[in-house]
Amino acid sequence: MQMTDDCWDLLYRVGESLCCIGMGVLFLLFCGLNITFGYTGEAAHLMLLIFLVGGLFFLALGIFLTIDCGRQQSAGVKQ
């Protein structure tokens, strides 16, 4: 079975989306662990901020890529 370029493109886009969502969840998990274990000090607050902002960024990027992938796929089917 030969896979077309469209199929490879779709697999790449889905993988990219899932990777970004996974990284966002991982960052937010580290943020939660940082809060749970109650690390204190200026470095811990900076780490918490980096994990929170990074997690939200990657989560938003993954959701955007998923929506964009679905929109491009549905546009390709209509043509």
Short mmCIF file of the C-alpha atoms (twelve columns), coordinates in Angstrom:
data_MODEL
# 
_entry.id   MODEL 
# 
loop_
_atom_site.group_PDB 
_atom_site.id 
_atom_site.type_symbol 
_atom_site.label_atom_id 
_atom_site.label_alt_id 
_atom_site.label_comp_id 
_atom_site.label_asym_id 
_atom_site.label_seq_id 
_atom_site.Cartn_x 
_atom_site.Cartn_y 
_atom_site.Cartn_z 
_atom_site.pdbx_PDB_model_num 
ATOM 1  C CA . MET A 1  0.000   0.000  0.000  1 
ATOM 2  C CA . GLN A 2  1.488   3.299  -1.121 1 
ATOM 3  C CA . MET A 3  0.883   6.282  1.162  1 
ATOM 4  C CA . THR A 4  0.218   9.545  -0.628 1 
ATOM 5  C CA . ASP A 5  1.835   12.853 0.235  1 
ATOM 6  C CA . ASP A 6  -1.488  14.064 1.655  1 
ATOM 7  C CA . CYS A 7  -1.558  11.141 4.064  1 
ATOM 8  C CA . TRP A 8  2.015   11.786 5.219  1 
ATOM 9  C CA . ASP A 9  1.198   15.485 5.633  1 
ATOM 10 C CA . LEU A 10 -1.819  14.636 7.771  1 
ATOM 11 C CA . LEU A 11 0.211   12.236 9.935  1 
ATOM 12 C CA . TYR A 12 2.904   14.884 10.366 1 
ATOM 13 C CA . ARG A 13 0.367   17.541 11.375 1 
ATOM 14 C CA . VAL A 14 -1.420  15.248 13.837 1 
ATOM 15 C CA . GLY A 15 1.908   14.214 15.373 1 
ATOM 16 C CA . GLU A 16 2.966   17.841 15.669 1 
ATOM 17 C CA . SER A 17 -0.313  18.750 17.372 1 
ATOM 18 C CA . LEU A 18 -0.145  15.845 19.809 1 
ATOM 19 C CA . CYS A 19 3.480   16.628 20.616 1 
ATOM 20 C CA . CYS A 20 2.628   20.236 21.459 1 
ATOM 21 C CA . ILE A 21 -0.368  19.223 23.579 1 
ATOM 22 C CA . GLY A 22 1.759   16.628 25.379 1 
ATOM 23 C CA . MET A 23 4.489   19.150 26.094 1 
ATOM 24 C CA . GLY A 24 1.901   21.609 27.421 1 
ATOM 25 C CA . VAL A 25 0.432   18.979 29.755 1 
ATOM 26 C CA . LEU A 26 3.919   17.982 30.893 1 
ATOM 27 C CA . PHE A 27 4.858   21.584 31.673 1 
ATOM 28 C CA . LEU A 28 1.608   22.087 33.613 1 
ATOM 29 C CA . LEU A 29 2.278   18.810 35.474 1 
ATOM 30 C CA . PHE A 30 5.703   20.096 36.518 1 
ATOM 31 C CA . CYS A 31 4.030   23.335 37.567 1 
ATOM 32 C CA . GLY A 32 1.574   21.361 39.717 1 
ATOM 33 C CA . LEU A 33 4.369   19.308 41.264 1 
ATOM 34 C CA . ASN A 34 6.222   22.512 42.077 1 
ATOM 35 C CA . ILE A 35 3.134   23.824 43.914 1 
ATOM 36 C CA . THR A 36 2.427   20.459 45.592 1 
ATOM 37 C CA . PHE A 37 5.873   20.079 47.103 1 
ATOM 38 C CA . GLY A 38 5.921   23.741 48.111 1 
ATOM 39 C CA . TYR A 39 9.320   24.776 46.872 1 
ATOM 40 C CA . THR A 40 10.156  28.245 48.111 1 
ATOM 41 C CA . GLY A 41 12.553  30.938 47.111 1 
ATOM 42 C CA . GLU A 42 12.998  33.189 44.128 1 
ATOM 43 C CA . ALA A 43 14.296  30.403 41.869 1 
ATOM 44 C CA . ALA A 44 11.241  28.247 42.606 1 
ATOM 45 C CA . HIS A 45 8.891   31.105 41.748 1 
ATOM 46 C CA . LEU A 46 10.725  31.690 38.471 1 
ATOM 47 C CA . MET A 47 10.578  27.963 37.669 1 
ATOM 48 C CA . LEU A 48 6.857   27.940 38.473 1 
ATOM 49 C CA . LEU A 49 6.272   30.900 36.165 1 
ATOM 50 C CA . ILE A 50 8.290   29.322 33.336 1 
ATOM 51 C CA . PHE A 51 6.412   26.012 33.632 1 
ATOM 52 C CA . LEU A 52 3.032   27.767 33.794 1 
ATOM 53 C CA . VAL A 53 3.645   30.061 30.822 1 
ATOM 54 C CA . GLY A 54 5.380   27.316 28.808 1 
ATOM 55 C CA . GLY A 55 2.605   24.825 29.520 1 
ATOM 56 C CA . LEU A 56 -0.147  27.215 28.514 1 
ATOM 57 C CA . PHE A 57 1.785   28.249 25.382 1 
ATOM 58 C CA . PHE A 58 2.360   24.679 24.191 1 
ATOM 59 C CA . LEU A 59 -1.207  23.672 25.038 1 
ATOM 60 C CA . ALA A 60 -2.611  26.613 23.075 1 
ATOM 61 C CA . LEU A 61 -0.229  25.932 20.170 1 
ATOM 62 C CA . GLY A 62 -1.244  22.258 20.068 1 
ATOM 63 C CA . ILE A 63 -4.952  23.129 20.093 1 
ATOM 64 C CA . PHE A 64 -4.431  25.712 17.344 1 
ATOM 65 C CA . LEU A 65 -2.490  23.217 15.209 1 
ATOM 66 C CA . THR A 66 -5.218  20.611 15.710 1 
ATOM 67 C CA . ILE A 67 -7.940  23.032 14.619 1 
ATOM 68 C CA . ASP A 68 -5.835  24.220 11.684 1 
ATOM 69 C CA . CYS A 69 -5.142  20.625 10.625 1 
ATOM 70 C CA . GLY A 70 -8.856  19.801 10.707 1 
ATOM 71 C CA . ARG A 71 -9.731  22.910 8.739  1 
ATOM 72 C CA . GLN A 72 -7.128  22.191 6.053  1 
ATOM 73 C CA . GLN A 73 -8.196  18.552 5.864  1 
ATOM 74 C CA . SER A 74 -11.867 19.467 5.409  1 
ATOM 75 C CA . ALA A 75 -10.922 22.072 2.789  1 
ATOM 76 C CA . GLY A 76 -8.924  19.410 0.940  1 
ATOM 77 C CA . VAL A 77 -11.864 17.012 0.938  1 
ATOM 78 C CA . LYS A 78 -14.229 19.624 -0.534 1 
ATOM 79 C CA . GLN A 79 -11.963 20.322 -3.502 1 
# 
